[in-house]
Amino acid sequence: MTRTLTLTAAVWRTLRDAATRALPREIGGLLLGYFTELGPHVVEARVVPDPRATRIRYQRDAALAERILDSSIRADSTGLVGYLGEWHTHPLPIGPSTTDINASGRLAKVGGHDIALLVLATGSRGWIGHALNLDPAGNMETLRVHVEGTGNDG
């Protein structure tokens, strides 16, 4: 059974809007939420700007990302929201690159937990989500992308 990266409709709008505003450059940030048996469930996506981003490169600022993550977790009254992984865009119809996969794999290994990676790629039909799960042992799994409440997959 293929597991799923589930996004709330509000998260999908946030990602699409940030991606469109950033064109022609890449943009990215953090995925926040919780893990279920079906896969990661994203309830918040935070932008971590990269002023040096280009059409083919995004690198998040680790210190800024940590501050944003800490702030988001402190603001969560449910105690359920945590760090799931990373997202960024490709302003071309291309899914995760080898560089993206290797970087996420390193995060999983160093952090000792699974990392979800979501790449939004633009194409003739708008933004399309490509998702992977990487674990600390170096295993990679392709995830289906589903947007809650829309009847559509991202």
N, C-alpha and C positions, 0 to 999 in steps of 0.2 A: 504494500500500500504506500503510495506517495504521500508524504506528509505535506502540510500546508503552512505557508507564512500568511497569517490572516492580518489584514489591516482594517481599522475602522474607516468608514467613509470620510470622516473628518481628517484622519491621517493621510489618506490618499489625496485629498484635496490639497492639504498642506504641502505634500511632496510635489505634486504636479505644479502648483503655483510657484513654489521655490525654484523648481527646475526651469519653468518657463521664464521667470524673471531673470535667471542667471544666464540664459542663452546669450552669446554662443559659448559661454564657459561652463565647465563642470561645477557642481556644488554638491555638498553632502553634509553628513552629520550622524547623529545617534538614533538608534531605534530603542524605544523603551516599552516595556510591557511585562509579560509573563509567559512562561512555557506551559503548554498543555500536552496531553498525549498526542494530539494531532499536529503539534508543531508550535512555533512561536506565535504569540498573539500580540500585535503591536497596537498600543493605545495612545502612544505619543511619539512624534518624530521631531527631533530638535535639529536645527541648522547650526553647523559649526563652520563659519565662514573661512575661506582661504583667499586672501586678497591677491595671491599670486596664481590663482587657478587659471588654467588655459582651456582650450577646446579639448585637450587630450590629457589633462593632468589636474587632479585634486589631491591635496594632502591636508588632512585635518591637523589643527594645532592641538597637541595632546593636553597641554595645560588648560587651554580654554575648554576643551571637551570635558575635562575632569570637573571644572567649575560648573559647567552647564549640567552635567550629570548629577553632581552633588545637590545643586539647587532643585532639580526636578524631583529627586528622591525625597528631599526634605519636604517638598510641597505636596507629596502624595499622602493623603490621609488614610488610604486603605492599607498601606503597607505591602501591597502586591506588586507595585511597579518597580522594575529593576532594569538593568542594562541587558539588552538582547543582542545588540550588534551594531552594525554600521550600514549606512546607505550613502549612495552618491549617484550622480547622473553621468550618462554618456550622451552628449548631444549628437550622436550618430546611432544607427541601428545595430549596436554591438552590445552584447551582454558582458558579464564579468571577464576581465582580462586575467592573464596569468599573474600579473602584478597584484591585482585585486585579491585573487585567491590566495596567493602566498602571504600577503599582508594579513588577511583575515585568519589564515592558518596560524600565523605567529601569535596573533592576539588570543586565539583559542588555547594554544600551548602555554603561553606565559600566564594567562588568566586561569587556566585549569578548568575551563567550562566551554560549552558550545558557543559559537558565534554565528549569528545570522548575518548574511550579507545580502542586501537588496540593491540592485543596480537598475535605475530607470533609464531606459534607452528610448530615444525619439525615433519615430519612423513615419511612414505615410499615414498611419492611423492614430498618431499621437503618441503619448508616453506609454511604454510597456514595461512591466516589472519582471526582472529576472532574479530569482532568489536561490541562495545556497545556504546550507548549514555545514559548518566546519567544526570538528571536535578536537579535543586536545591530543588524541592519538594520531591525528593527521588524516582522518577520514572526511570525505566530502560527500554531501547528499544534495541533489537538486530538489528544491521545494516548489510546489505549486503556489502561485500567488492568488489570494482571494481577497476581494474587498467586500466587507460586511454590508448588508443592506442594499446592495446595488444590483445583485443578480449577475454581476460581472466579475471576471477575473482581471487583475491588473496587468 
